[in-house]
Amino acid sequence: MLLPDNIHPEQSIYYNGAFVLQALRERRSMDLLDLYACTQELRRMTMPVFVLCLDWLYLLNLVSLNEQGGVELCS
């Protein structure tokens, strides 16, 4: 759920997406699994939630995939 009204906010994609962005700000581009490991240091989340966060951030044009298949922060 993006902005849930019946669960805790810390379980939302909106909330967890902020931690993915924070991990990606350290290095502008990184491999998917490296990004997941860095995000795990900031906030524990499952891989499906992490992928949903990446999907949401991609739709917002905040992250993109580079030619090597890594995730990078859009400027």
C-alpha positions in Angstrom: 0.0 0.0 0.0 1.2 3.4 -0.9 -0.5 5.4 1.9 -2.5 3.0 4.0 -5.2 4.0 6.4 -5.6 0.7 8.2 -1.9 -0.3 8.9 1.1 1.3 10.4 2.7 3.9 8.2 6.1 2.3 8.5 4.8 -0.6 6.5 3.9 1.5 3.5 5.8 1.8 0.2 5.8 5.5 0.6 7.7 5.3 3.9 10.1 2.5 2.8 10.8 4.2 -0.5 12.5 7.1 1.4 15.0 4.6 2.8 15.8 3.3 -0.7 16.4 6.9 -1.8 18.6 7.6 1.2 20.7 4.6 0.4 21.0 5.6 -3.2 22.1 9.1 -2.4 25.4 7.8 -0.9 26.4 6.6 -4.3 24.5 7.8 -7.4 24.5 4.4 -9.0 24.7 0.8 -7.6 23.9 -2.8 -8.4 20.4 -4.0 -7.3 21.7 -6.3 -4.6 24.2 -3.8 -3.3 21.4 -1.3 -3.0 19.3 -3.8 -1.2 22.1 -4.5 1.3 22.6 -0.7 1.9 18.9 -0.2 2.4 18.8 -3.1 4.8 21.4 -1.3 7.0 19.0 1.7 7.2 15.7 -0.2 7.5 14.9 -3.9 7.5 12.4 -4.8 4.7 11.7 -7.8 2.6 12.8 -8.1 -1.0 9.2 -7.8 -2.3 8.7 -4.6 -0.5 12.1 -3.3 -1.7 11.1 -4.1 -5.3 7.7 -2.4 -4.9 9.6 0.7 -3.6 11.9 0.6 -6.7 8.8 0.3 -9.0 7.2 3.2 -7.3 10.3 5.3 -7.5 10.8 4.4 -11.1 7.2 5.5 -11.9 7.9 8.8 -10.2 11.1 9.2 -12.3 13.3 9.3 -9.3 15.4 6.2 -10.2 16.3 4.6 -13.5 18.3 1.7 -14.8 21.6 2.3 -16.5 23.2 0.3 -19.3 24.9 -2.1 -16.9 21.6 -2.9 -15.2 22.3 -0.9 -12.1 19.9 1.4 -10.4 20.8 5.1 -10.5 19.4 8.3 -9.0 17.8 10.6 -11.6 18.9 14.2 -11.4 
